[in-house]
Amino acid sequence: MILQASRKEQQRAPERRFREPSDDERCRLYDFYELIHASPFGRSKKRTLMTVALGEEPWSWRVVGISVAAIQAIARNDFNHPAHQLARDHIVPRAQTYDEIFSGALLPLDCWWSLVWENDRTRLLTQDEHHRRQRLTRVIEIDPALGFFMDAPTAGWYHSRRREGEFVRCLAINEGIEW
């Protein structure tokens, strides 16, 4: 099921169109990785710099799944974003990814990018699932190319009732999820 953004939404937020980075963009990001890797900075500062470099892109923090509990939270909020109830959760923790790319020798471009790309996948969970206070409910896969829950410019992600809300409503119905 593919839902299209309205013309007004496309004009307001053209960055919401998912696309993978070009070869040139990957090379520029790799150049930054090389500089950070060679720097005398500690692990924490290297992680912060890499997070900034990889953030705010149409492909970063891409959501590849949503938990049943997150669907229910959105549904109970009339398919609007329920404030302070959801979180994007990296399947592989970012700290683990950054430890891998900054410990040891500089990784070759293809190896570095494969690791960063694969490990940047996220799933939309409730805060309780994210903080492991609640057992993770079933996660339904989402094709990130559909462009739902894309990274917002400052923090969080885009969620409109018309677009993401309708997508979640259809998921709930198709999956037989009660709210």
C-alpha positions, 0 to 999 in steps of 0.5 A, a space after each residue: 500500500 503506497 500513500 502519496 503526500 498531498 501537493 501542499 505536504 510535498 511543497 512544505 517538506 520535500 525532504 520527506 522523499 526517501 532516497 539513499 545517498 549518492 556515491 558522492 555523498 557517501 564519499 564526502 561522509 567517508 572523508 569526514 569519517 577519516 578526519 574523525 578517526 584520525 583525530 585525537 578526540 576521545 570515543 564520546 566526542 567521535 560518536 557525537 561528531 559522527 552522529 551529527 555528520 550522519 543525521 538530518 538526512 532523508 535516509 538517516 534513522 530510517 524506520 524499517 518496522 513498527 511495534 504493535 504497541 506503537 500502532 496502538 498508541 498512535 491509534 488511541 491518539 486518533 492517529 496523531 503522534 502521541 507526544 512523549 510516548 514513542 521512540 525510534 530505536 536502532 536495531 543495533 545500538 549506535 554506540 556499538 556501531 561507532 565502537 566498531 568503526 572507531 576502534 582499530 584501523 580505518 575501515 575501507 569505504 565500502 566496508 564502512 558504508 555497509 556497516 553504517 547503512 545496515 546499522 542505521 535501521 530503526 523501528 518505532 517503539 513505545 518509550 517503555 519498549 525502547 527503555 526495556 521496561 516493557 517486553 517488545 511487542 511484535 514488530 511489523 516491517 515497513 519499507 523505508 522507501 515509502 517515506 514514513 516517519 522520516 527524520 525531522 530537521 532538528 529532532 524526532 520525525 515527521 508524523 502527520 495524521 493525514 499521511 503517517 496516521 492513515 498509514 498506521 490506521 491501514 496497518 492496524 486494520 490489515 494486521 487485525 490490531 485492536 486499540 
